[in-house]
Amino acid sequence: MIFLSDFLRAEIVDNQQRRIGRVGDLVAHIAEPFPIVHHVILRGKGGRSIPWSEVRTFEAKELALKSSRDDLQFGEATDNDIWLARDVLDKQIVDTDGRRVVRVNDLQLSPMRGNLLVVGVDVGGRGLLRRMGAEDLGKGLAHLARRDWAQKLIAWDAVDPIHSDLESVKLRIAHQKVAKMHPADIADIVDHLSPRQRDAIFASLADDVAADVVEEMDPEDQVDVIEGLDDERAADILEEMDPDEAADLIADLPEARAEILLDKMDEEDAEDVEELLAYEEDTAGGLMTTEYVAISSDLTAGEAIDRLRELEPEAEQVYYVYVVDHREDLLGVLSLRDLIVAKPDTPITAIMIRSVVKVPLSASHGEVAEVIRKYNLLAVPVVDVDGHLEGIVTVDDVMEEVLSRASKRRLPRLFG
């Protein structure tokens, strides 16, 4: 195996074995799937570099060139290049396979068709000792202890750099690998990052993905994320969140910032959030979401299915289909199974369950949890004093209140 540490400080000689200098760094261009080394930085020469195409061989800590010292064409590294030692070593990266944040101790390189590629990242103690010139000592001690001292390598195509210094903006690639991870895993990762690194990750996420990640975070971290974003982006993310989650978050923000964000949100989304903010936090009204599926009582089974196709509700919203009249009074509830197997011309009033288990807006969280437990429900509707359907409380909303966030993450996701 070849590592970056093997190159650093190696002596550079021309084709007549005359000394040119020592290697200070290797410069690479980001490419898929692996970065390609294209210049060698001369140590202590103010960024002067030699094209990798000039390299003839590398062995025994000596980099031999094809040309003579007098014929060499030196170059200058640009801001679009990555200096492997300066920009990557000792920096944090995301291991997208292991779903964790790790530190780069060395880089694995591989020659291929005349090029030198960055193919892996060493995140183990062996890489650190190698850079210190003490790897052989470490191997000897491991042998004496009769222990295997394996390399801890991660393939480059399974990592995502998160270094966010303005001077190294080229490392802030699209974070495509992180964006494809489960929101709960992304939330765990950003929890281990500095505010600046976390902001770099969120800057690369689509609004809907960012919203899912925020919903997986602790309330204090949610506030930190939103406070670190400009008003427009923060409002866009809040619009993508479930209304009850957005309301809880906005309630934790300073009043002035909350008003600004509500003003910038889509009018309909802002109204849903403001409606929820009006309820006491420890009541069913404060816990419920206004995203549910309700259909008119004058529909047939076939018309109801057509209506569901029009609504295209999110999967987690279709726990039950509620039946209401023109005044939004809750009349009944449908199971999707009964709706699907019914003949298309069957009135839904003939197949709906009329005795609906429900809770009032003023019910406590404990009372809601007890109702869900007692009747083994996935969600329970919340009604006002006149019987109007105002929202629903889902079982995962209750879990969020009853269990700590850490405990919740250890449980399998029931929905979504």
C-alpha positions in Angstrom: 0.0 0.0 0.0 1.1 3.6 -0.7 0.2 6.4 1.6 0.5 10.2 1.5 2.9 10.0 4.5 5.2 8.0 2.3 5.5 11.0 0.0 5.8 13.8 2.5 9.4 15.0 2.8 10.6 12.5 0.2 13.6 13.7 -1.8 13.0 14.8 -5.4 15.8 14.2 -7.9 16.0 14.8 -11.7 16.9 12.3 -14.4 20.6 12.8 -13.5 20.0 12.1 -9.8 20.5 15.8 -9.0 18.6 17.0 -6.0 15.6 19.3 -6.7 14.2 19.5 -3.2 11.7 17.7 -1.0 8.0 17.0 -1.3 5.9 19.4 0.7 2.5 18.2 -0.4 0.5 16.6 -3.2 -2.1 18.5 -5.1 -5.2 16.7 -6.4 -8.3 17.5 -8.5 -11.7 16.3 -7.2 -13.0 13.7 -9.6 -15.4 10.8 -9.4 -14.9 8.3 -8.0 -11.4 9.2 -6.9 -9.4 12.5 -6.8 -6.4 12.6 -9.2 -3.0 13.9 -8.1 -1.7 16.3 -10.7 1.1 18.3 -9.0 3.8 17.9 -6.4 4.4 20.8 -4.1 8.0 21.6 -3.4 8.7 22.0 0.3 9.6 25.6 1.3 9.3 27.0 -2.3 6.3 29.2 -1.9 3.8 26.9 -3.6 6.0 26.1 -6.6 5.0 22.7 -8.0 6.0 20.0 -10.5 3.4 18.3 -12.7 2.8 14.7 -11.8 3.3 13.9 -15.5 7.0 14.6 -14.8 7.3 11.8 -12.2 9.1 8.7 -13.5 9.3 6.6 -10.4 8.7 6.7 -6.6 10.4 4.3 -4.2 12.5 4.3 -1.0 11.4 7.9 -0.2 12.8 9.2 -3.5 10.7 10.8 -6.3 12.6 10.5 -9.6 11.7 12.8 -12.4 11.8 12.3 -16.2 13.5 15.6 -17.0 16.6 17.3 -16.0 16.6 20.1 -13.4 17.3 22.7 -16.2 14.4 21.6 -18.3 11.7 21.5 -15.6 8.6 23.6 -16.1 7.4 24.7 -12.6 3.8 25.6 -11.9 1.7 27.3 -9.3 -1.2 25.6 -7.5 -4.6 27.3 -7.9 -7.4 27.9 -5.4 -9.4 25.1 -7.2 -6.9 22.5 -6.1 -6.8 20.3 -3.0 -3.6 20.2 -1.1 -3.9 16.7 0.4 -1.8 17.3 3.5 -2.9 20.9 4.2 -6.6 20.5 3.4 -7.4 16.9 4.3 -5.0 15.5 6.9 -6.3 15.8 10.5 -9.7 17.1 9.2 -13.0 15.5 10.0 -14.9 13.6 7.3 -18.2 11.7 7.3 -17.9 7.9 6.9 -21.2 7.4 5.0 -21.0 3.6 5.3 -20.3 3.6 9.1 -22.5 6.7 9.5 -20.1 8.4 11.8 -17.6 11.4 11.9 -14.0 10.4 11.7 -10.6 12.1 11.6 -8.2 11.7 8.7 -4.8 10.3 9.9 -3.4 9.4 6.4 -4.5 9.0 2.8 -4.2 5.8 0.8 -2.9 6.4 -2.8 -2.9 4.1 -5.8 -1.1 4.4 -9.2 -3.4 3.7 -12.1 -2.6 4.2 -15.8 0.0 6.8 -15.2 -2.1 8.7 -12.7 -2.0 8.7 -8.9 -5.4 8.4 -7.3 -6.6 9.0 -3.7 -8.5 5.8 -3.0 -8.9 5.6 0.7 -8.7 7.3 4.1 -6.8 5.9 7.1 -8.7 6.7 10.3 -6.7 4.4 12.6 -3.8 4.8 15.0 -1.6 3.0 12.6 -1.9 5.9 10.1 -1.0 8.3 12.9 2.1 6.4 13.8 3.0 6.0 10.2 3.1 9.8 9.8 5.4 10.0 12.9 7.7 7.4 11.4 6.9 4.9 14.2 4.7 2.4 12.3 7.4 -0.4 12.5 7.6 0.1 16.2 3.8 -0.3 16.5 3.8 -3.4 14.4 6.6 -4.9 16.5 4.7 -4.2 19.7 1.5 -5.7 18.2 3.5 -8.8 17.2 4.9 -9.2 20.7 1.5 -8.9 22.1 0.3 -11.5 19.6 -2.4 -9.1 18.4 -3.5 -8.3 14.9 -2.9 -4.6 14.0 -5.3 -4.1 11.1 -5.5 -1.1 8.9 -8.6 1.1 9.5 -9.2 2.2 6.0 -12.4 3.7 4.5 -12.8 3.8 0.7 -12.8 7.4 -0.6 -16.1 6.9 -2.4 -17.6 6.2 1.0 -16.6 9.4 2.6 -17.8 13.0 2.4 -15.4 15.8 3.3 -17.0 18.4 5.7 -14.1 20.9 6.1 -15.7 24.3 5.6 -12.9 26.9 5.9 -13.5 29.5 3.3 -10.0 29.0 2.0 -10.8 25.4 1.3 -14.2 25.8 -0.3 -13.3 23.2 -3.0 -13.7 20.5 -0.3 -17.3 21.5 0.2 -18.6 19.3 -2.6 -22.3 18.7 -2.8 -22.4 16.3 0.1 -24.4 14.0 -2.1 -23.4 10.9 -0.1 -24.6 12.5 3.2 -27.9 13.6 1.6 -28.7 10.0 0.7 -28.4 8.8 4.3 -31.4 8.4 6.7 -32.3 11.8 8.4 -31.7 10.2 11.8 -28.2 9.2 10.8 -27.5 12.7 9.4 -28.8 14.2 12.7 -26.4 12.0 14.6 -23.5 13.1 12.4 -24.1 16.8 12.6 -24.4 16.4 16.4 -20.7 15.8 16.4 -19.7 18.7 14.2 -18.8 22.3 15.0 -21.4 24.9 14.1 -19.5 25.9 11.0 -19.2 22.3 9.8 -22.9 21.7 10.6 -23.9 24.8 8.6 -21.9 23.5 5.6 -23.8 20.2 5.7 -27.2 22.0 5.9 -26.3 24.3 3.1 -26.0 21.3 0.8 -29.3 19.6 1.8 -32.5 20.1 0.0 -35.2 21.8 2.1 -37.3 18.7 2.5 -34.2 16.6 3.6 -33.1 19.4 5.9 -36.5 19.5 7.5 -36.5 15.8 8.1 -33.0 16.1 9.8 -34.1 19.0 12.0 -37.1 16.9 13.1 -34.7 14.2 14.3 -32.6 16.6 16.4 -32.9 17.6 20.1 -34.9 20.9 20.6 -31.8 22.8 21.6 -29.9 21.7 18.5 -33.0 22.5 16.4 -32.9 26.1 17.6 -29.1 26.3 17.0 -29.6 25.2 13.4 -32.4 27.6 12.6 -30.6 30.5 14.3 -27.6 29.8 12.1 -29.6 30.1 8.9 -30.8 33.2 7.0 -34.5 34.0 7.3 -35.4 32.8 3.8 -33.8 29.4 4.2 -35.0 28.9 7.8 -38.6 29.7 6.6 -38.3 27.3 3.7 -37.2 24.5 6.1 -40.0 25.2 8.6 -42.6 25.0 5.7 -41.4 21.5 5.0 -41.6 20.3 8.6 -44.8 18.8 10.1 -46.8 21.7 11.5 -46.6 20.4 15.0 -42.8 20.0 14.8 -42.5 23.5 13.3 -44.7 25.0 16.0 -42.7 23.4 18.8 -39.5 24.8 17.2 -40.8 28.3 16.7 -42.1 28.4 20.2 -38.5 27.9 21.4 -37.1 30.8 19.3 -36.7 34.3 20.5 -40.0 36.1 19.9 -38.7 38.6 17.4 -37.1 35.9 15.2 -40.2 33.7 15.4 -42.3 36.6 14.1 -40.0 37.2 11.2 -40.0 33.5 10.2 -43.8 33.2 10.4 -44.1 36.3 8.2 -41.8 34.8 5.6 -43.4 31.4 5.6 -46.1 30.4 3.1 -49.4 31.9 4.4 -51.2 28.6 4.7 -48.3 26.9 6.4 -47.9 29.9 8.8 -51.6 29.7 9.7 -51.3 26.0 10.6 -48.4 26.7 12.8 -50.0 29.8 14.5 -53.1 27.8 15.1 -51.1 25.2 17.0 -49.1 27.8 18.9 -52.4 29.0 20.4 -52.8 25.8 22.4 -51.2 25.1 25.7 -48.0 23.0 25.2 -48.9 20.2 27.6 -52.3 19.6 26.0 -53.5 17.4 23.1 -54.0 20.7 21.1 -50.3 21.5 21.6 -49.2 18.0 20.7 -51.4 17.4 17.6 -50.7 17.9 14.0 -53.1 19.4 11.5 -51.9 17.1 8.7 -54.4 14.3 8.5 -56.8 12.8 5.8 -60.5 13.7 6.1 -63.1 13.2 3.4 -66.7 14.2 3.1 -69.5 11.9 4.3 -71.4 12.2 1.0 -68.8 10.2 -1.0 -69.0 6.6 -2.2 -66.1 4.2 -1.7 -64.9 4.7 -5.3 -65.1 8.5 -5.0 -63.2 8.4 -1.7 -60.4 6.5 -3.3 -60.3 9.0 -6.2 -60.2 11.8 -3.5 -57.2 10.1 -1.8 -55.4 10.0 -5.2 -56.0 13.7 -5.6 -54.7 14.6 -2.1 -51.6 12.4 -2.5 -51.0 12.4 1.3 -47.7 11.5 2.8 -47.6 7.9 4.0 -47.4 8.9 7.7 -50.6 10.9 7.3 -52.8 7.9 6.3 -53.0 6.2 9.6 -56.8 6.4 9.3 -59.2 8.2 7.0 -61.6 10.4 8.9 -65.1 11.2 7.8 -66.6 14.7 8.4 -69.6 16.7 7.3 -69.7 20.1 5.8 -69.1 21.7 9.3 -66.0 19.5 9.9 -67.9 17.5 12.6 -66.2 14.2 13.1 -68.7 11.5 12.0 -66.6 8.4 11.7 -63.3 6.7 10.6 -62.4 4.4 7.8 -59.8 1.7 7.6 -58.0 1.6 4.3 -58.7 -2.1 4.0 -62.5 -1.6 4.3 -62.3 1.2 1.8 -60.4 -0.8 -0.8 -62.4 -4.0 -0.6 -65.8 -2.1 -0.7 -67.8 -2.0 -3.9 -67.1 1.4 -5.6 -70.8 2.6 -5.3 -71.0 1.8 -1.6 -71.6 5.0 0.5 -68.8 5.4 3.0 -71.3 6.0 5.7 -72.2 2.4 5.3 -68.7 1.1 6.0 -67.2 3.7 8.4 -66.9 3.1 12.1 -69.2 5.5 13.8 -68.0 5.1 17.4 -64.8 7.0 17.1 -62.3 7.0 20.0 -61.2 10.7 20.3 -59.8 13.2 22.8 -60.6 16.8 23.5 -58.2 19.7 22.8 -57.6 20.1 26.6 -56.5 16.4 27.2 -53.1 16.1 28.8 -50.3 14.2 27.2 -50.7 11.4 29.7 -54.4 11.1 28.9 -53.7 11.0 25.2 -51.0 8.3 25.7 -53.4 6.2 27.8 -56.1 6.4 25.1 -53.6 5.3 22.4 -52.3 2.5 24.6 -55.7 1.3 25.7 -57.2 1.1 22.2 -54.0 0.2 20.4 -54.3 3.1 18.0 -51.8 4.5 15.5 -53.4 7.9 15.9 -56.2 9.5 17.8 -58.3 12.4 16.5 -58.6 15.6 18.6 -61.9 17.5 18.6 -63.1 20.8 20.1 -66.1 21.2 22.4 -68.5 21.2 19.4 -67.1 17.9 17.9 -65.2 19.6 15.1 -62.1 17.7 14.0 -59.0 19.9 14.8 -56.1 17.5 14.3 -54.7 14.1 15.3 -52.0 12.9 17.7 -49.9 10.1 16.4 -48.3 7.4 18.4 -44.8 8.6 17.5 -45.8 12.1 18.8 -46.7 10.5 22.1 -43.4 8.5 22.1 -41.5 11.7 21.6 -43.1 13.1 24.8 -42.9 10.0 26.9 -39.4 8.8 25.9 -36.2 10.7 25.8 -35.0 11.5 22.3 -32.0 9.2 22.8 -34.3 6.3 23.7 -36.5 7.0 20.8 -33.7 6.8 18.3 -32.9 3.3 19.6 -36.4 2.1 18.6 -37.3 1.2 15.1 -39.1 3.9 13.1 -42.8 2.9 12.9 -43.7 5.3 10.2 -42.2 7.4 7.4 
